[in-house]
Amino acid sequence: MDLPLEASPSEPQWSPRPPGNRILITGAAGTVASLVTQQLAESYQLVGIDKSPIIDRAFHETYQSDLDDTELVDRLVEEADFVLHLATGVPDGKHGLYAIEIDATNRILASARAHGTRRVILASSNHAAGWPERELIAGTGDVHVKPSDPPRPDGLYGATKAYMEAIGRFASDASGLPVSVLRIGTMRNNMTLPELIDSDELPQLGFGEFREQRLKRTWLTGDDLIDIIFDEFAAREPYRLRYATSSPDQDEWDHTVYTG
């Protein structure tokens, strides 16, 4: 199942399924999922899919499978009230990015539209608009990025996340499917923010003041992400895009929710 190459006047419209409490989580074995499942499982029945084994006991059902199993994915979306699309193809390079950020996102949105999923949350990234930060580092610009600004990706990863944001908008505009896009910041399930700042991870950020300030800006805790997810589940607007970090008072990224 795919979204159309171009919308038509006869485009099928989204009709919500009856309220329920079942969430499908893609990328269920990943870091982001591991930081939110325990709290989500207190109110929802969780179904996870990942190509890696899923050992998290918060899940009611798990499936070890690639997202190219179209029949399985369509069935899991059909049975879900909400979808958290957290999977990424980064570990497999450009082919993985195409398979997950582009192709799988397209099919998940098409299935969600057809089956009345109450909302799809797409895991985007600050890298979808990461180029202004490169200009800041180079001393050629300032960083104040609003979610309403045009995407300015800083690499292929960011470009595929920008595609994800755009295809989510198209699916919402064309059918009324509720879609939320979260530009998720930096998350770790094995260290605190101070430990990450002092570690040798992310060497591209250097090891000085810029590294510290940048990680403080992008850091996102599981508790804060849970609050954001619940906000999105309760939202009424058909399309929403926002930055998701634990530092909403910083100047570089505007944390208003774009709904226009």
One Martini backbone bead per residue (centre of mass of N, CA, C, O) as a GRO file, in nm:
protein
  260
    1MET     BB    1   0.096   0.037   0.024
    2ASP     BB    2   0.039   0.367  -0.117
    3LEU     BB    3   0.085   0.668  -0.198
    4PRO     BB    4   0.017   0.893  -0.418
    5LEU     BB    5   0.162   1.075  -0.668
    6GLU     BB    6  -0.128   1.223  -0.679
    7ALA     BB    7  -0.375   1.403  -0.595
    8SER     BB    8  -0.730   1.361  -0.583
    9PRO     BB    9  -1.068   1.421  -0.559
   10SER     BB   10  -1.092   1.091  -0.481
   11GLU     BB   11  -0.957   1.085  -0.223
   12PRO     BB   12  -0.921   0.915   0.044
   13GLN     BB   13  -1.061   0.943   0.359
   14TRP     BB   14  -1.026   0.991   0.681
   15SER     BB   15  -1.142   0.756   0.940
   16PRO     BB   16  -1.189   0.705   1.255
   17ARG     BB   17  -1.138   0.497   1.485
   18PRO     BB   18  -1.216   0.367   1.755
   19PRO     BB   19  -1.136   0.400   2.061
   20GLY     BB   20  -0.810   0.316   2.202
   21ASN     BB   21  -0.486   0.135   2.337
   22ARG     BB   22  -0.303   0.098   2.069
   23ILE     BB   23   0.055   0.069   2.000
   24LEU     BB   24   0.275   0.126   1.738
   25ILE     BB   25   0.631   0.038   1.733
   26THR     BB   26   0.898   0.142   1.574
   27GLY     BB   27   1.201   0.070   1.678
   28ALA     BB   28   1.170  -0.112   1.956
   29ALA     BB   29   1.501  -0.161   2.014
   30GLY     BB   30   1.560   0.125   2.074
   31THR     BB   31   1.636   0.400   2.253
   32VAL     BB   32   1.375   0.561   2.247
   33ALA     BB   33   1.183   0.334   2.328
   34SER     BB   34   1.325   0.259   2.605
   35LEU     BB   35   1.230   0.556   2.734
   36VAL     BB   36   0.885   0.502   2.700
   37THR     BB   37   0.743   0.222   2.755
   38GLN     BB   38   0.679   0.208   3.058
   39GLN     BB   39   0.474   0.446   3.056
   40LEU     BB   40   0.290   0.360   2.824
   41ALA     BB   41   0.206   0.076   2.956
   42GLU     BB   42   0.008   0.204   3.172
   43SER     BB   43  -0.215   0.286   2.915
   44TYR     BB   44  -0.095   0.082   2.696
   45GLN     BB   45  -0.081  -0.128   2.418
   46LEU     BB   46   0.214  -0.279   2.304
   47VAL     BB   47   0.364  -0.279   1.971
   48GLY     BB   48   0.653  -0.436   1.826
   49ILE     BB   49   0.902  -0.342   1.569
   50ASP     BB   50   1.205  -0.521   1.463
   51LYS     BB   51   1.503  -0.654   1.338
   52SER     BB   52   1.559  -0.671   1.626
   53PRO     BB   53   1.556  -0.778   1.922
   54ILE     BB   54   1.293  -0.775   2.174
   55ILE     BB   55   1.330  -0.731   2.543
   56ASP     BB   56   1.094  -0.563   2.617
   57ARG     BB   57   0.831  -0.612   2.860
   58ALA     BB   58   0.623  -0.381   2.778
   59PHE     BB   59   0.532  -0.562   2.561
   60HIS     BB   60   0.267  -0.743   2.426
   61GLU     BB   61   0.401  -0.733   2.133
   62THR     BB   62   0.635  -0.895   1.900
   63TYR     BB   63   0.845  -0.817   1.598
   64GLN     BB   64   1.086  -0.971   1.392
   65SER     BB   65   1.123  -0.720   1.143
   66ASP     BB   66   1.098  -0.579   0.863
   67LEU     BB   67   0.931  -0.311   0.691
   68ASP     BB   68   0.901  -0.489   0.410
   69ASP     BB   69   0.658  -0.631   0.547
   70THR     BB   70   0.365  -0.540   0.431
   71GLU     BB   71   0.151  -0.722   0.563
   72LEU     BB   72   0.234  -0.686   0.855
   73VAL     BB   73   0.228  -0.378   0.876
   74ASP     BB   74  -0.066  -0.342   0.792
   75ARG     BB   75  -0.186  -0.504   1.026
   76LEU     BB   76  -0.064  -0.339   1.262
   77VAL     BB   77  -0.195  -0.073   1.181
   78GLU     BB   78  -0.492  -0.167   1.181
   79GLU     BB   79  -0.471  -0.239   1.508
   80ALA     BB   80  -0.405   0.061   1.558
   81ASP     BB   81  -0.437   0.381   1.707
   82PHE     BB   82  -0.122   0.423   1.717
   83VAL     BB   83   0.188   0.565   1.574
   84LEU     BB   84   0.541   0.501   1.630
   85HIS     BB   85   0.796   0.623   1.416
   86LEU     BB   86   1.134   0.527   1.513
   87ALA     BB   87   1.268   0.430   1.281
   88THR     BB   88   1.601   0.365   1.128
   89GLY     BB   89   1.857   0.348   0.853
   90VAL     BB   90   2.147   0.436   0.938
   91PRO     BB   91   2.317   0.163   0.973
   92ASP     BB   92   2.263   0.124   0.632
   93GLY     BB   93   2.262   0.386   0.512
   94LYS     BB   94   2.123   0.487   0.222
   95HIS     BB   95   1.946   0.231   0.199
   96GLY     BB   96   1.816   0.257   0.478
   97LEU     BB   97   1.692   0.537   0.442
   98TYR     BB   98   1.507   0.457   0.214
   99ALA     BB   99   1.355   0.219   0.353
  100ILE     BB  100   1.253   0.397   0.603
  101GLU     BB  101   1.216   0.712   0.570
  102ILE     BB  102   1.061   0.658   0.296
  103ASP     BB  103   0.913   0.387   0.232
  104ALA     BB  104   0.789   0.312   0.509
  105THR     BB  105   0.645   0.579   0.558
  106ASN     BB  106   0.456   0.566   0.321
  107ARG     BB  107   0.312   0.296   0.407
  108ILE     BB  108   0.218   0.377   0.687
  109LEU     BB  109   0.041   0.617   0.599
  110ALA     BB  110  -0.143   0.458   0.410
  111SER     BB  111  -0.252   0.265   0.625
  112ALA     BB  112  -0.356   0.477   0.824
  113ARG     BB  113  -0.563   0.600   0.637
  114ALA     BB  114  -0.726   0.334   0.574
  115HIS     BB  115  -0.761   0.249   0.909
  116GLY     BB  116  -0.788   0.504   1.117
  117THR     BB  117  -0.565   0.626   1.251
  118ARG     BB  118  -0.546   0.866   1.501
  119ARG     BB  119  -0.213   0.877   1.503
  120VAL     BB  120   0.099   0.991   1.366
  121ILE     BB  121   0.438   0.955   1.475
  122LEU     BB  122   0.729   1.124   1.367
  123ALA     BB  123   1.081   1.072   1.359
  124SER     BB  124   1.274   1.323   1.355
  125SER     BB  125   1.518   1.600   1.307
  126ASN     BB  126   1.741   1.860   1.334
  127HIS     BB  127   1.876   1.781   1.049
  128ALA     BB  128   1.647   1.904   0.867
  129ALA     BB  129   1.775   2.198   1.007
  130GLY     BB  130   2.119   2.203   1.026
  131TRP     BB  131   2.268   2.434   0.864
  132PRO     BB  132   2.270   2.684   1.055
  133GLU     BB  133   2.480   2.554   1.246
  134ARG     BB  134   2.711   2.556   1.044
  135GLU     BB  135   2.717   2.865   1.022
  136LEU     BB  136   2.787   2.918   1.315
  137ILE     BB  137   3.059   2.770   1.318
  138ALA     BB  138   3.168   2.953   1.066
  139GLY     BB  139   3.058   3.260   1.115
  140THR     BB  140   2.785   3.310   0.895
  141GLY     BB  141   2.566   3.278   1.136
  142ASP     BB  142   2.254   3.230   1.284
  143VAL     BB  143   2.051   3.064   1.537
  144HIS     BB  144   1.692   3.058   1.436
  145VAL     BB  145   1.467   2.801   1.438
  146LYS     BB  146   1.170   2.731   1.283
  147PRO     BB  147   0.923   2.503   1.205
  148SER     BB  148   0.835   2.696   0.949
  149ASP     BB  149   1.084   2.656   0.815
  150PRO     BB  150   1.270   2.561   0.580
  151PRO     BB  151   1.444   2.310   0.496
  152ARG     BB  152   1.809   2.247   0.608
  153PRO     BB  153   2.001   2.016   0.550
  154ASP     BB  154   2.323   1.836   0.663
  155GLY     BB  155   2.228   1.573   0.498
  156LEU     BB  156   2.098   1.277   0.414
  157TYR     BB  157   1.951   1.233   0.674
  158GLY     BB  158   1.806   1.509   0.683
  159ALA     BB  159   1.667   1.475   0.405
  160THR     BB  160   1.490   1.228   0.489
  161LYS     BB  161   1.346   1.383   0.715
  162ALA     BB  162   1.223   1.597   0.531
  163TYR     BB  163   1.056   1.397   0.378
  164MET     BB  164   0.891   1.296   0.614
  165GLU     BB  165   0.755   1.567   0.668
  166ALA     BB  166   0.625   1.599   0.384
  167ILE     BB  167   0.462   1.329   0.369
  168GLY     BB  168   0.299   1.388   0.619
  169ARG     BB  169   0.163   1.641   0.508
  170PHE     BB  170   0.031   1.512   0.265
  171ALA     BB  171  -0.142   1.300   0.411
  172SER     BB  172  -0.300   1.513   0.571
  173ASP     BB  173  -0.408   1.696   0.344
  174ALA     BB  174  -0.542   1.465   0.158
  175SER     BB  175  -0.715   1.310   0.424
  176GLY     BB  176  -0.678   1.398   0.753
  177LEU     BB  177  -0.448   1.274   0.880
  178PRO     BB  178  -0.297   1.251   1.177
  179VAL     BB  179   0.016   1.438   1.217
  180SER     BB  180   0.332   1.404   1.385
  181VAL     BB  181   0.636   1.600   1.425
  182LEU     BB  182   0.959   1.509   1.564
  183ARG     BB  183   1.250   1.683   1.661
  184ILE     BB  184   1.473   1.488   1.785
  185GLY     BB  185   1.705   1.466   2.005
  186THR     BB  186   1.921   1.370   2.252
  187MET     BB  187   1.957   1.017   2.336
  188ARG     BB  188   2.003   0.813   2.642
  189ASN     BB  189   2.025   0.483   2.825
  190ASN     BB  190   2.355   0.500   2.953
  191MET     BB  191   2.344   0.822   3.016
  192THR     BB  192   2.411   1.127   3.102
  193LEU     BB  193   2.472   1.438   3.015
  194PRO     BB  194   2.751   1.473   3.155
  195GLU     BB  195   2.862   1.205   3.041
  196LEU     BB  196   2.841   1.283   2.743
  197ILE     BB  197   3.018   1.534   2.748
  198ASP     BB  198   3.276   1.352   2.866
  199SER     BB  199   3.280   1.191   2.623
  200ASP     BB  200   3.366   1.029   2.295
  201GLU     BB  201   3.118   1.102   2.178
  202LEU     BB  202   3.065   1.294   1.921
  203PRO     BB  203   3.341   1.426   1.787
  204GLN     BB  204   3.218   1.648   1.589
  205LEU     BB  205   3.177   1.854   1.850
  206GLY     BB  206   3.400   1.818   2.020
  207PHE     BB  207   3.561   1.943   2.360
  208GLY     BB  208   3.404   2.205   2.433
  209GLU     BB  209   3.174   2.448   2.469
  210PHE     BB  210   3.005   2.373   2.226
  211ARG     BB  211   2.937   2.089   2.313
  212GLU     BB  212   2.788   2.158   2.573
  213GLN     BB  213   2.571   2.350   2.451
  214ARG     BB  214   2.459   2.158   2.240
  215LEU     BB  215   2.369   1.923   2.430
  216LYS     BB  216   2.182   2.098   2.603
  217ARG     BB  217   1.992   2.166   2.360
  218THR     BB  218   1.931   1.846   2.261
  219TRP     BB  219   1.835   1.728   2.509
  220LEU     BB  220   1.639   1.420   2.589
  221THR     BB  221   1.405   1.290   2.784
  222GLY     BB  222   1.178   1.053   2.851
  223ASP     BB  223   0.977   1.228   3.012
  224ASP     BB  224   0.952   1.454   2.799
  225LEU     BB  225   0.856   1.275   2.566
  226ILE     BB  226   0.600   1.177   2.696
  227ASP     BB  227   0.462   1.451   2.713
  228ILE     BB  228   0.462   1.498   2.408
  229ILE     BB  229   0.302   1.250   2.321
  230PHE     BB  230   0.045   1.320   2.481
  231ASP     BB  231  -0.006   1.583   2.336
  232GLU     BB  232  -0.045   1.451   2.054
  233PHE     BB  233  -0.280   1.262   2.118
  234ALA     BB  234  -0.466   1.528   2.206
  235ALA     BB  235  -0.467   1.657   1.948
  236ARG     BB  236  -0.646   1.838   1.675
  237GLU     BB  237  -0.451   1.879   1.470
  238PRO     BB  238  -0.353   1.732   1.169
  239TYR     BB  239  -0.078   1.913   1.183
  240ARG     BB  240   0.250   1.864   1.347
  241LEU     BB  241   0.546   2.065   1.437
  242ARG     BB  242   0.840   1.987   1.645
  243TYR     BB  243   1.049   2.028   1.896
  244ALA     BB  244   1.243   1.772   2.095
  245THR     BB  245   1.326   1.894   2.409
  246SER     BB  246   1.454   1.996   2.743
  247SER     BB  247   1.512   2.312   2.609
  248PRO     BB  248   1.277   2.552   2.542
  249ASP     BB  249   1.457   2.831   2.628
  250GLN     BB  250   1.616   2.837   2.386
  251ASP     BB  251   1.718   3.021   2.089
  252GLU     BB  252   1.774   2.834   1.837
  253TRP     BB  253   1.494   2.687   1.899
  254ASP     BB  254   1.167   2.681   1.818
  255HIS     BB  255   0.894   2.548   2.037
  256THR     BB  256   0.678   2.573   1.861
  257VAL     BB  257   0.380   2.476   1.703
  258TYR     BB  258   0.331   2.366   1.383
  259THR     BB  259  -0.001   2.408   1.189
  260GLY     BB  260  -0.006   2.550   0.885
   0.00000   0.00000   0.00000
